[in-house]
Amino acid sequence: MERERAVRERGDERLEKELLRLRKMRFYEEQYPNLSLIGGVDEAGRGPLAGPVVAACCVLPKDALILYLDDSKKLSEKRRELLFPEITKKALAFGVGIVGEKRIDEINILNASYEAMRLSILSVSSKLGRPPELLLNDAVTIPGIEIPQLPIIRGDSKSLSIAAASVIAKVIRDRLMLRYDREFPGYGFARHKGYGTALHREKILSKGLCRIHRRSFVKKLFERAREEEERGAKGQDPGDGGQEEKS
């Protein structure tokens, strides 16, 4: 690890601490010294009310040093954007799978996430000219994949490969949502990225749905709004659920 040694020679205590953290995040990759092609797999966008689910598969060199790489959810948008070109440059290969809102409504979000993951793995396999030898996944076992898999709970915080995939997936998805913000102005996609914030719910109820909304996700939102309107028409407090107070 010559690059790590060079950093240590600078005598920076913060860098020493960061190197130790990264060393711990290589734990799973280092359990397989005879494997050179280990792919980390993760997704972004399972929970939003709008937009696609995006998955990434990333194969890093065993000695990859990417300072401050971590679970994408722990990083600011600025940090993710700074890390993205470094990850993609240093990766032996990376692939992205995108499954849109219509497909999500057809097969549900879990199956859509698996589909996106399979697409990302196929992309990596094509770029490498062969499949990865092992997949490290964030908590799931992906059906329909013959490559050996190791699901790791909170894997995006414990494996560099999965963390790299999480950043790639998140950045790609966020960039798509910025594009959709220009295509569908007024919904605030640039701010909330399609997640069900109070602002987004308010815009849906006032403007209606646009093409990228997941109908299966927003159905309950409209049902709840309709119930509150009915309670209001009956003179009930919308927050009491129509239940009488018990003494």
VENPE-V320726 format. One record per backbone hydrogen bond with DSSP energy under -1.0 kcal/mol. CO is the residue of the C=O (numbers start at 0). NH is the residue of the N-H. E is the energy in kcal/mol with one decimal. If there is no record, write none. Layout:
# VENPE-V320726
co->CO nh->NH e->E
co->CO nh->NH e->E
This chain:
# VENPE-V320726
co->0 nh->4 e->-2.0
co->1 nh->5 e->-2.2
co->2 nh->6 e->-1.8
co->3 nh->7 e->-2.4
co->4 nh->8 e->-1.8
co->6 nh->9 e->-1.4
co->7 nh->10 e->-1.9
co->11 nh->15 e->-2.1
co->12 nh->16 e->-2.1
co->13 nh->17 e->-2.1
co->14 nh->18 e->-2.8
co->15 nh->19 e->-2.0
co->16 nh->20 e->-2.0
co->17 nh->21 e->-2.4
co->18 nh->22 e->-2.3
co->19 nh->23 e->-2.0
co->20 nh->24 e->-1.6
co->22 nh->25 e->-1.2
co->23 nh->26 e->-1.5
co->24 nh->159 e->-2.1
co->25 nh->29 e->-2.4
co->27 nh->30 e->-1.1
co->28 nh->31 e->-1.3
co->31 nh->34 e->-1.7
co->36 nh->132 e->-2.5
co->36 nh->133 e->-1.2
co->38 nh->135 e->-3.1
co->39 nh->57 e->-2.4
co->40 nh->137 e->-1.3
co->41 nh->55 e->-2.7
co->43 nh->53 e->-2.8
co->48 nh->213 e->-3.0
co->52 nh->98 e->-2.4
co->53 nh->43 e->-2.9
co->54 nh->96 e->-2.7
co->55 nh->41 e->-1.9
co->56 nh->94 e->-2.5
co->57 nh->39 e->-2.8
co->58 nh->91 e->-2.6
co->58 nh->92 e->-1.3
co->60 nh->63 e->-1.8
co->65 nh->68 e->-1.7
co->70 nh->73 e->-2.0
co->71 nh->74 e->-1.2
co->75 nh->79 e->-2.5
co->76 nh->80 e->-2.2
co->77 nh->81 e->-1.8
co->78 nh->82 e->-2.3
co->79 nh->83 e->-2.2
co->82 nh->86 e->-2.9
co->83 nh->87 e->-2.6
co->84 nh->88 e->-1.7
co->85 nh->89 e->-2.2
co->86 nh->90 e->-2.0
co->92 nh->58 e->-2.9
co->94 nh->56 e->-2.3
co->96 nh->54 e->-2.9
co->98 nh->52 e->-2.3
co->99 nh->103 e->-2.0
co->100 nh->104 e->-2.3
co->101 nh->105 e->-1.6
co->102 nh->106 e->-2.4
co->103 nh->107 e->-2.0
co->107 nh->111 e->-2.1
co->108 nh->112 e->-2.3
co->109 nh->113 e->-2.1
co->110 nh->114 e->-2.2
co->111 nh->115 e->-2.4
co->112 nh->116 e->-2.2
co->113 nh->117 e->-2.6
co->114 nh->118 e->-2.2
co->115 nh->119 e->-2.1
co->116 nh->120 e->-2.2
co->117 nh->121 e->-2.5
co->118 nh->122 e->-2.0
co->119 nh->123 e->-2.0
co->120 nh->124 e->-2.7
co->121 nh->125 e->-2.1
co->122 nh->126 e->-2.1
co->123 nh->127 e->-2.6
co->124 nh->128 e->-1.6
co->133 nh->38 e->-2.9
co->134 nh->149 e->-2.7
co->135 nh->40 e->-2.5
co->136 nh->138 e->-1.7
co->136 nh->151 e->-2.7
co->147 nh->134 e->-2.3
co->149 nh->136 e->-2.0
co->151 nh->154 e->-1.8
co->153 nh->156 e->-2.0
co->154 nh->157 e->-1.0
co->154 nh->158 e->-2.1
co->158 nh->162 e->-2.6
co->159 nh->163 e->-2.6
co->160 nh->164 e->-1.9
co->161 nh->165 e->-2.5
co->162 nh->166 e->-2.1
co->163 nh->167 e->-2.2
co->164 nh->168 e->-2.6
co->165 nh->169 e->-2.2
co->166 nh->170 e->-2.7
co->167 nh->171 e->-2.5
co->168 nh->172 e->-2.3
co->169 nh->173 e->-2.8
co->170 nh->174 e->-2.3
co->171 nh->175 e->-1.8
co->172 nh->176 e->-2.3
co->173 nh->177 e->-1.8
co->174 nh->178 e->-1.7
co->175 nh->179 e->-2.3
co->176 nh->180 e->-1.8
co->177 nh->181 e->-1.1
co->178 nh->182 e->-1.7
co->179 nh->183 e->-3.1
co->187 nh->190 e->-1.5
co->187 nh->191 e->-2.1
co->188 nh->192 e->-1.9
co->191 nh->194 e->-2.0
co->193 nh->48 e->-2.9
co->194 nh->196 e->-1.9
co->196 nh->200 e->-2.6
co->197 nh->201 e->-2.3
co->198 nh->202 e->-2.3
co->199 nh->203 e->-2.3
co->200 nh->204 e->-2.2
co->201 nh->205 e->-1.8
co->202 nh->206 e->-3.1
co->203 nh->207 e->-2.2
co->209 nh->212 e->-1.7
co->211 nh->50 e->-2.8
co->213 nh->216 e->-1.1
co->213 nh->217 e->-2.0
co->214 nh->218 e->-1.1
co->217 nh->221 e->-1.9
co->218 nh->222 e->-2.1
co->219 nh->223 e->-2.5
co->220 nh->224 e->-2.0
co->221 nh->225 e->-2.4
co->222 nh->226 e->-2.2
co->223 nh->227 e->-2.1
co->224 nh->228 e->-2.0
co->225 nh->229 e->-2.2
co->226 nh->230 e->-2.3
co->227 nh->231 e->-2.3
co->228 nh->232 e->-2.1
co->229 nh->233 e->-1.3
co->230 nh->235 e->-3.0
co->231 nh->234 e->-1.1
co->236 nh->239 e->-2.2
co->239 nh->242 e->-1.7
